[in-house]
Amino acid sequence: MKREKVKTIILVVLVTMCIFLTQKIWFISPFTMLQSEASNLGVNQEQVLEIRNDVLRPIKFNINLGGYHVNPGYTDDIWHLSKDFLESYFLGEPEVLPTTIDKYNELKNLKSIEIHFGKNIPSVLISSVFGSIDNRIVRNVKEIEQILIPATANGDIYILNGTSVFKASHNNYNSRTLNQLFQYIEGRSYNRFYPLFLDIGNPVLMPLSFSNSLPKMYVDSEINIADDSIVVEHAKTFFDRNFDFIKTIKETSGSTVFIYGYGEKSVRINNRGRIEYSEDVGTPSSTNVINALDSAINFVLNHGTFPEDTYLKEIRPIEKNRGYYFGFSYKVNDRPIHFVDSNSTNTIEVEVYGDKIKNYKSFIRNPVDLPNVEVTNQMMLPHKIIDDNYDRLKEDYLNSFTNQDVAIDEMILNEIMSVELVYLDTLDQVTNQLIIPCWRVIVKDSVYYFDAYDGILRYKTVAN
């Protein structure tokens, strides 16, 4: 009898435990799953936010230290110190008033820091880096091309928006942070740049010496097109990894095309590893530029990568502001990478309509783990290269004139718009491609890439 009671008690306990565990499965587990999903979404959104803040970095700094300039490219430390100073302007309530380009240039020629951003970057995006999307700067300035921080402006900064200039002023600016910023820059050994043609009215900057030479490097395409399995696996990410209704076409050029259905989606990977994606997204309504940029970043993270030192190079509204075009590029050794290819102006391109991606293009070249090419000679200075190639520049320039009696020599020097040290990728190889440092010289409508070590013209194209 006692044995039967024990069995009954054990049975009751087992039934009770089953009911309890069932409740745990049906009532507690779904909540835990939702928490987990929310956590994952939060982490993902944090990653998107981190990338957004990172790609909204300045393209370069032009710093006038009085008597000479330094052009350190982009450096995290200078940007962080600059943000510490600018924070009060984007989070506070400064007075924002229009001023003149003459005033801007006057202060730019004195001790100052000029921060350059990408093309057509809305002020709300720059402001979002500081954690604010609604302030007086955003309400008064549509886009931010450059921000000028004068050393002795007593709380004034100047914002360049195309040909329009605005002055933002407030009395509670952080003078200590401003002094620290200039002291930090003056304590570093940067190459010095000077306006060598200022006597004829051209303020373009060039160095008289260059201490830290850039190495020649090897790079590979991110997608190894020699391995079909890698190409297919990469394409699958665009079709939810379902290839049941995908048509594959091999082109004679070496490109592979994947088409879904009747062309609703397509992916093309060319013989160099450049990927192009397009989708029929209908006519979704437009969204704000922050959400559009976040959608673009999220898409790239799901289907590719952002190389180290990626920056947002330009934004364009498309189809009467129904969507946005985002063009990204990146740097190697803190120098922009340029391609001998008119289709590769921006290394990552995304077109966003609403939160839908209509077009996506990406062509990434990653440094190879090989020793850099040893170069025994020093890099040539750009003014010496210009002098050595002057006859070529003169011939090209004369071809744009019907009147041969113009004072051509002075005009050519006045038309030098920009001199910049970059890396040039000639796209000769898919793997182990040697990229070389070049002085990129823009003369009127022509862009020249001169080898920084031997001065030879490696590539010429037309300015955008």
Number of C-alpha atoms within 10 A of each C-alpha: 6 7 8 9 10 11 12 12 12 12 12 12 12 12 12 12 12 12 12 11 13 12 12 12 12 10 11 12 12 12 12 11 11 11 12 12 12 12 12 12 12 12 12 14 14 12 15 20 16 12 18 22 17 17 21 20 23 23 24 20 22 20 26 23 18 10 12 17 23 22 19 18 17 20 15 11 12 16 17 12 16 19 16 15 20 20 17 16 25 24 17 16 15 21 16 22 14 14 16 15 16 10 12 20 11 10 20 20 17 17 19 21 24 20 21 20 22 22 19 17 23 19 21 22 21 21 21 18 19 17 13 16 19 14 16 17 27 21 12 14 20 13 21 25 19 22 23 23 24 23 22 13 12 14 19 20 20 27 26 21 20 13 8 13 21 22 21 20 19 16 10 13 19 15 14 9 16 21 12 14 21 19 11 13 17 12 8 9 10 15 17 21 21 17 16 16 17 12 8 11 12 15 17 18 22 23 19 14 13 16 11 10 14 22 17 17 22 21 21 21 21 19 24 16 22 14 9 11 11 13 18 17 11 18 23 17 13 20 18 8 12 10 15 9 12 18 14 16 12 12 11 8 8 13 17 22 20 23 20 18 11 10 14 11 19 23 25 22 24 19 18 22 23 21 24 18 21 20 17 13 16 9 11 13 12 17 17 12 19 15 13 24 24 18 21 25 21 19 20 18 15 10 14 18 15 19 15 13 19 22 25 24 24 17 21 15 15 13 9 8 13 15 25 25 19 22 21 20 26 24 19 17 11 19 19 20 22 22 17 17 11 10 8 16 17 21 23 26 22 25 25 29 25 21 20 21 21 18 20 22 21 24 21 21 24 16 17 16 11 10 10 13 12 9 12 7 9 14 22 19 17 24 15 12 20 18 10 13 15 15 11 12 18 15 10 13 19 15 10 11 11 8 8 10 7 11 8 14 12 12 14 16 20 18 15 20 17 16 20 17 21 25 27 25 21 16 18 11 13 18 20 17 19 20 21 22 24 28 26 24 21 20 21 18 14 17 20 20 26 27 24 24 21 13 20 14 17 14 16 15 14 12 11 8
